[in-house]
Amino acid sequence: MAQAIPRVPFAIIGGSSTFSIRFPEDLGRADVEVLADNLVFDTPYGESPPFKHVCYRDKEFLTCKMHGWRPPHVTRAAASQQVFWVFQQAGVKKIFAEGGVGSINHLLELRDLVIPHDYIDQSMRKDVGLGGPYLLIMRQPICPTQADALYEAAKARVAPLGRHVFKRGVYVNTDGRHFESPAEIQAFRMWGADIVGQSICPEVYLAREIGACYAGLYMVVNYAEGIIKDWEHRDLADIFYNEAHTIGHILLDALERIDAEQTGCSCPDLRKPTLLVESREAPAKKP
């Protein structure tokens, strides 16, 4: 088990879209070096998932597979706490994530890419935090600077192929591991959701808790139930195995477009000290 957590400003959370490859080694990029592999750390929430410590050009980052989930022995809530505790100790300030989603918006087709700007949390994984004494303000949950970087990187990669990239959308988060029912999807559609998945929460508010910027890139891998037509498992498998390199390259291209400074966004200002703590001294009254 690794002892010291490396200090890095960046992190990439792998999801289903890169699960089928060794990220980033299988991308075959000469400008990427894996400095350390299979790094497992003790955390207050149990042993962490394995991490890689990677150097991409002049940027070092930590990455893990599939959001750190390791069923059935580790709950998704505990896995997220482990991952973000490690990020907190590492000093991570910029986080990219990726995953596969179902389309609720009728305009979305398979393999379209969405960079959501907002979310609806319908998961049962409530009160998943790191115990920080903070009030987390979620009026702008996604870092606009990082979202722009993902959008430009994604367009450069897939627009020549005639594929679409959307820089806005509402992601509704459910628990899984089953997919949703048609009635649930129709309810989510009336709420204004565009895509449905299982990973943006609790990641988006754990990022806010540790004072980090967060943005995600999500590929449409199926039509949500009752939307367009019934999805087919062969389409899901084809995307799962054949689009991983594209997503991996986009993540690194986006990383190249940002720096470690949290400028151009309000993310650091959206975490405030909580008022729900006992104080030995009452605040002075105004005259």
C-alpha positions as a Python dict, from the first residue, in 0.01 Angstrom:
ca = {
    (1, 'M'): (0, 0, 0),
    (2, 'A'): (127, 345, -92),
    (3, 'Q'): (223, 573, 194),
    (4, 'A'): (254, 929, 64),
    (5, 'I'): (-15, 1079, -156),
    (6, 'P'): (152, 1275, -437),
    (7, 'R'): (77, 1646, -450),
    (8, 'V'): (-91, 1723, -782),
    (9, 'P'): (-331, 1999, -893),
    (10, 'F'): (-529, 1793, -1146),
    (11, 'A'): (-740, 1476, -1148),
    (12, 'I'): (-934, 1274, -1405),
    (13, 'I'): (-1209, 1041, -1288),
    (14, 'G'): (-1251, 758, -1534),
    (15, 'G'): (-1598, 623, -1606),
    (16, 'S'): (-1763, 373, -1836),
    (17, 'S'): (-1642, 547, -2152),
    (18, 'T'): (-1274, 470, -2076),
    (19, 'F'): (-1330, 152, -1875),
    (20, 'S'): (-1240, -79, -2165),
    (21, 'I'): (-885, 59, -2205),
    (22, 'R'): (-583, 128, -1990),
    (23, 'F'): (-610, 503, -1955),
    (24, 'P'): (-389, 679, -2050),
    (25, 'E'): (-135, 418, -2168),
    (26, 'D'): (-348, 272, -2448),
    (27, 'L'): (-382, 612, -2613),
    (28, 'G'): (-26, 572, -2740),
    (29, 'R'): (71, 934, -2678),
    (30, 'A'): (440, 1008, -2647),
    (31, 'D'): (368, 1309, -2424),
    (32, 'V'): (217, 1095, -2145),
    (33, 'E'): (415, 914, -1874),
    (34, 'V'): (273, 701, -1594),
    (35, 'L'): (490, 788, -1295),
    (36, 'A'): (332, 533, -1061),
    (37, 'D'): (57, 273, -1088),
    (38, 'N'): (-168, 79, -850),
    (39, 'L'): (-144, 340, -574),
    (40, 'V'): (-379, 243, -292),
    (41, 'F'): (-412, 469, 12),
    (42, 'D'): (-560, 433, 357),
    (43, 'T'): (-850, 675, 401),
    (44, 'P'): (-1098, 735, 684),
    (45, 'Y'): (-1353, 557, 462),
    (46, 'G'): (-1150, 244, 389),
    (47, 'E'): (-882, 156, 137),
    (48, 'S'): (-898, 371, -173),
    (49, 'P'): (-935, 236, -525),
    (50, 'P'): (-610, 204, -722),
    (51, 'F'): (-483, 534, -861),
    (52, 'K'): (-230, 621, -1128),
    (53, 'H'): (4, 918, -1096),
    (54, 'V'): (47, 1053, -1448),
    (55, 'C'): (248, 1329, -1611),
    (56, 'Y'): (103, 1481, -1927),
    (57, 'R'): (351, 1728, -2070),
    (58, 'D'): (406, 1963, -1776),
    (59, 'K'): (91, 1865, -1584),
    (60, 'E'): (69, 1592, -1321),
    (61, 'F'): (-262, 1430, -1233),
    (62, 'L'): (-419, 1140, -1045),
    (63, 'T'): (-668, 912, -1215),
    (64, 'C'): (-881, 613, -1118),
    (65, 'K'): (-1115, 381, -1308),
    (66, 'M'): (-1494, 375, -1303),
    (67, 'H'): (-1540, 646, -1038),
    (68, 'G'): (-1363, 425, -785),
    (69, 'W'): (-1663, 191, -768),
    (70, 'R'): (-1579, -167, -661),
    (71, 'P'): (-1903, -361, -613),
    (72, 'P'): (-2017, -553, -418),
    (73, 'H'): (-1773, -497, -132),
    (74, 'V'): (-1753, -116, -141),
    (75, 'T'): (-2063, 101, -169),
    (76, 'R'): (-2063, 375, -430),
    (77, 'A'): (-2098, 634, -153),
    (78, 'A'): (-1789, 506, 28),
    (79, 'A'): (-1596, 485, -300),
    (80, 'S'): (-1669, 850, -375),
    (81, 'Q'): (-1561, 952, -25),
    (82, 'Q'): (-1236, 759, -66),
    (83, 'V'): (-1162, 916, -404),
    (84, 'F'): (-1229, 1273, -296),
    (85, 'W'): (-1048, 1236, 35),
    (86, 'V'): (-741, 1137, -167),
    (87, 'F'): (-793, 1436, -397),
    (88, 'Q'): (-823, 1663, -95),
    (89, 'Q'): (-497, 1535, 53),
    (90, 'A'): (-327, 1565, -287),
    (91, 'G'): (-426, 1930, -320),
    (92, 'V'): (-632, 1872, -636),
    (93, 'K'): (-801, 2188, -764),
    (94, 'K'): (-919, 2085, -1114),
    (95, 'I'): (-1120, 1766, -1178),
    (96, 'F'): (-1247, 1620, -1505),
    (97, 'A'): (-1488, 1326, -1512),
    (98, 'E'): (-1649, 1119, -1785),
    (99, 'G'): (-1920, 860, -1828),
    (100, 'G'): (-2198, 717, -2039),
    (101, 'V'): (-2554, 849, -2021),
    (102, 'G'): (-2899, 787, -2158),
    (103, 'S'): (-3068, 1053, -2370),
    (104, 'I'): (-3392, 1209, -2246),
    (105, 'N'): (-3389, 1507, -2481),
    (106, 'H'): (-3523, 1392, -2819),
    (107, 'L'): (-3256, 1589, -3004),
    (108, 'L'): (-2977, 1370, -2870),
    (109, 'E'): (-2848, 1076, -3072),
    (110, 'L'): (-2615, 791, -2984),
    (111, 'R'): (-2250, 903, -2951),
    (112, 'D'): (-2343, 1267, -2903),
    (113, 'L'): (-2132, 1435, -2635),
    (114, 'V'): (-2284, 1647, -2361),
    (115, 'I'): (-2107, 1873, -2112),
    (116, 'P'): (-2387, 1943, -1863),
    (117, 'H'): (-2416, 2275, -1684),
    (118, 'D'): (-2654, 2158, -1410),
    (119, 'Y'): (-2790, 1847, -1241),
    (120, 'I'): (-3085, 1697, -1055),
    (121, 'D'): (-2994, 1454, -777),
    (122, 'Q'): (-3239, 1164, -758),
    (123, 'S'): (-2994, 925, -597),
    (124, 'M'): (-3044, 774, -253),
    (125, 'R'): (-2680, 836, -162),
    (126, 'K'): (-2761, 1126, 65),
    (127, 'D'): (-2536, 1301, 313),
    (128, 'V'): (-2220, 1178, 139),
    (129, 'G'): (-1951, 1421, 248),
    (130, 'L'): (-1609, 1450, 405),
    (131, 'G'): (-1720, 1626, 720),
    (132, 'G'): (-1601, 1970, 620),
    (133, 'P'): (-1756, 2265, 805),
    (134, 'Y'): (-1885, 2425, 486),
    (135, 'L'): (-2199, 2558, 329),
    (136, 'L'): (-2185, 2439, -32),
    (137, 'I'): (-2351, 2672, -282),
    (138, 'M'): (-2453, 2493, -601),
    (139, 'R'): (-2584, 2781, -813),
    (140, 'Q'): (-2302, 2714, -1061),
    (141, 'P'): (-2212, 2348, -1002),
    (142, 'I'): (-1998, 2303, -1313),
    (143, 'C'): (-1681, 2504, -1369),
    (144, 'P'): (-1737, 2713, -1685),
    (145, 'T'): (-1365, 2733, -1759),
    (146, 'Q'): (-1327, 2357, -1759),
    (147, 'A'): (-1654, 2309, -1946),
    (148, 'D'): (-1525, 2538, -2221),
    (149, 'A'): (-1201, 2339, -2236),
    (150, 'L'): (-1393, 2013, -2274),
    (151, 'Y'): (-1618, 2165, -2539),
    (152, 'E'): (-1333, 2294, -2754),
    (153, 'A'): (-1136, 1971, -2718),
    (154, 'A'): (-1440, 1758, -2801),
    (155, 'K'): (-1535, 1968, -3105),
    (156, 'A'): (-1185, 1942, -3243),
    (157, 'R'): (-1196, 1563, -3215),
    (158, 'V'): (-1548, 1474, -3330),
    (159, 'A'): (-1690, 1765, -3533),
    (160, 'P'): (-1496, 1653, -3844),
    (161, 'L'): (-1681, 1321, -3809),
    (162, 'G'): (-2017, 1498, -3823),
    (163, 'R'): (-2095, 1432, -3458),
    (164, 'H'): (-2250, 1675, -3213),
    (165, 'V'): (-2115, 1830, -2893),
    (166, 'F'): (-2346, 2016, -2657),
    (167, 'K'): (-2205, 2253, -2394),
    (168, 'R'): (-2527, 2276, -2196),
    (169, 'G'): (-2763, 2020, -2050),
    (170, 'V'): (-2924, 1900, -1729),
    (171, 'Y'): (-2803, 1564, -1594),
    (172, 'V'): (-3045, 1374, -1370),
    (173, 'N'): (-2861, 1134, -1140),
    (174, 'T'): (-3019, 803, -1034),
    (175, 'D'): (-2881, 517, -828),
    (176, 'G'): (-2891, 217, -1056),
    (177, 'R'): (-2760, -33, -1104),
    (178, 'H'): (-3077, -93, -1305),
    (179, 'F'): (-3190, 149, -1575),
    (180, 'E'): (-3492, 369, -1520),
    (181, 'S'): (-3856, 293, -1602),
    (182, 'P'): (-4043, 476, -1881),
    (183, 'A'): (-4257, 655, -1622),
    (184, 'E'): (-3949, 778, -1438),
    (185, 'I'): (-3796, 906, -1761),
    (186, 'Q'): (-4115, 1094, -1852),
    (187, 'A'): (-4113, 1257, -1508),
    (188, 'F'): (-3748, 1357, -1550),
    (189, 'R'): (-3826, 1496, -1894),
    (190, 'M'): (-4100, 1718, -1749),
    (191, 'W'): (-3849, 1842, -1491),
    (192, 'G'): (-3620, 1959, -1772),
    (193, 'A'): (-3358, 1683, -1767),
    (194, 'D'): (-3167, 1615, -2089),
    (195, 'I'): (-2960, 1311, -1991),
    (196, 'V'): (-2970, 1046, -1720),
    (197, 'G'): (-2678, 874, -1550),
    (198, 'Q'): (-2546, 754, -1217),
    (199, 'S'): (-2220, 932, -1140),
    (200, 'I'): (-2234, 1313, -1135),
    (201, 'C'): (-2363, 1296, -778),
    (202, 'P'): (-2205, 1296, -526),
    (203, 'E'): (-1892, 1389, -726),
    (204, 'V'): (-2010, 1740, -812),
    (205, 'Y'): (-2070, 1843, -452),
    (206, 'L'): (-1769, 1655, -312),
    (207, 'A'): (-1559, 1861, -553),
    (208, 'R'): (-1718, 2175, -413),
    (209, 'E'): (-1649, 2053, -58),
    (210, 'I'): (-1275, 2017, -122),
    (211, 'G'): (-1263, 2352, -303),
    (212, 'A'): (-1200, 2205, -648),
    (213, 'C'): (-1340, 2291, -990),
    (214, 'Y'): (-1534, 2012, -1164),
    (215, 'A'): (-1666, 1941, -1514),
    (216, 'G'): (-1766, 1624, -1694),
    (217, 'L'): (-1791, 1487, -2047),
    (218, 'Y'): (-2071, 1238, -2112),
    (219, 'M'): (-2138, 1028, -2420),
    (220, 'V'): (-2491, 922, -2509),
    (221, 'V'): (-2477, 541, -2508),
    (222, 'N'): (-2850, 463, -2512),
    (223, 'Y'): (-3191, 617, -2553),
    (224, 'A'): (-3361, 642, -2215),
    (225, 'E'): (-3665, 418, -2175),
    (226, 'G'): (-3959, 546, -2377),
    (227, 'I'): (-3743, 789, -2577),
    (228, 'I'): (-3710, 755, -2959),
    (229, 'K'): (-3695, 375, -2960),
    (230, 'D'): (-3588, 80, -2746),
    (231, 'W'): (-3212, 74, -2706),
    (232, 'E'): (-3016, -233, -2813),
    (233, 'H'): (-2741, -401, -2617),
    (234, 'R'): (-2524, -436, -2927),
    (235, 'D'): (-2519, -56, -2969),
    (236, 'L'): (-2422, -18, -2606),
    (237, 'A'): (-2140, -270, -2644),
    (238, 'D'): (-2015, -112, -2966),
    (239, 'I'): (-1986, 230, -2800),
    (240, 'F'): (-1835, 80, -2485),
    (241, 'Y'): (-1549, -85, -2674),
    (242, 'N'): (-1496, 149, -2969),
    (243, 'E'): (-1524, 502, -2831),
    (244, 'A'): (-1288, 479, -2534),
    (245, 'H'): (-985, 617, -2718),
    (246, 'T'): (-1182, 918, -2841),
    (247, 'I'): (-1292, 1008, -2489),
    (248, 'G'): (-943, 953, -2351),
    (249, 'H'): (-788, 1186, -2607),
    (250, 'I'): (-1051, 1455, -2540),
    (251, 'L'): (-978, 1446, -2167),
    (252, 'L'): (-606, 1500, -2223),
    (253, 'D'): (-669, 1766, -2487),
    (254, 'A'): (-893, 1950, -2240),
    (255, 'L'): (-631, 1920, -1966),
    (256, 'E'): (-386, 2092, -2198),
    (257, 'R'): (-625, 2387, -2226),
    (258, 'I'): (-641, 2469, -1853),
    (259, 'D'): (-396, 2563, -1581),
    (260, 'A'): (-391, 2508, -1207),
    (261, 'E'): (-514, 2857, -1123),
    (262, 'Q'): (-880, 2889, -1029),
    (263, 'T'): (-940, 3204, -1230),
    (264, 'G'): (-1221, 3284, -1468),
    (265, 'C'): (-1477, 3105, -1250),
    (266, 'S'): (-1655, 3153, -919),
    (267, 'C'): (-1603, 2796, -795),
    (268, 'P'): (-1376, 2885, -498),
    (269, 'D'): (-1626, 3148, -379),
    (270, 'L'): (-1916, 2902, -368),
    (271, 'R'): (-1790, 2728, -55),
    (272, 'K'): (-1858, 2923, 264),
    (273, 'P'): (-1803, 2848, 634),
    (274, 'T'): (-2112, 2693, 787),
    (275, 'L'): (-2296, 2886, 1056),
    (276, 'L'): (-2417, 2562, 1215),
    (277, 'V'): (-2128, 2525, 1459),
    (278, 'E'): (-2114, 2597, 1827),
    (279, 'S'): (-1925, 2910, 1916),
    (280, 'R'): (-1791, 2990, 2259),
    (281, 'E'): (-1837, 3358, 2197),
    (282, 'A'): (-2145, 3517, 2054),
    (283, 'P'): (-2078, 3767, 1777),
    (284, 'A'): (-2065, 4124, 1894),
    (285, 'K'): (-2389, 4313, 1858),
    (286, 'K'): (-2395, 4603, 1620),
    (287, 'P'): (-2421, 4937, 1796),
}
